[in-house]
Amino acid sequence: MSYPLGKIYAFDFDGTLTNRDTLLEFIRFVRGDKAFLLCILYYFPLLVLMKLGLYANWKVKEKVFTHCFGGMKIADFNKWCARFASERMSLLRPQGVQKINEVLEAGNKVVIVSASINNWVEPFFFGLDGVSVIGTMIEDRDGVVTGRFLTKNCYGEEKVRRLLKLYPDRQDYWLVAYGDSRGDFEMLDFANESYYKPFRN
């Protein structure tokens, strides 16, 4: 079968292309160890409920994000995001980076599909033509971060929905997906070809 768009490669970010969760790393990077630990302690009961499936993942994430970054100027927030990517490239798994480069060199497209915030995911891929980032989008008003999310948390079924929004004609491409957690299962099932917990050797 011929695919007009060829192959499209969809990569989860946290845990798949990175060696740890970047939300937690970003909070620590911007706010420091003390503020990070106080935030985790404050929201610990909700985090436990989330792990038990008794409290929505996105609600906890939005509360933590608002606590840490609500009220910050969006220009300052974006500067922190760019600096984070520049100084924390070691978070990326070398085999994952190699795979992305191979895909791009072959002339195929890459989509990073992440529950993390677009603003700090995108700078990790600056300068790479052919890479799109689909992540959780944040709201700002009058140049200030409100802490609220503009989109649904890009997790689970939302990953499939967002992929289809970017590439709606499913019969036009062969989808290859990479993931490492429960939040990726729907995207992995949706793909023609999928890989679970890759890039770890």
Secondary structure, DSSP 8 states (H G I E B T S, - for coil): ---TT-EEEEE--TTTTBSS-HHHHHHHHHHHHHHHHHHHHHHHHHHHHHHTTSS-HHHHHHHHHHHHHTT-BHHHHHHHHHHHHHH-GGGB-HHHHHHHHHHHHTT-EEEEEEEEEHHHHGGGGTT-TTEEEEEE-EEEETTEEEEEESS--S-THHHHHHHHHHS--GGG-EEEEEE-SGGGHHHHHHSSEEEES-S--
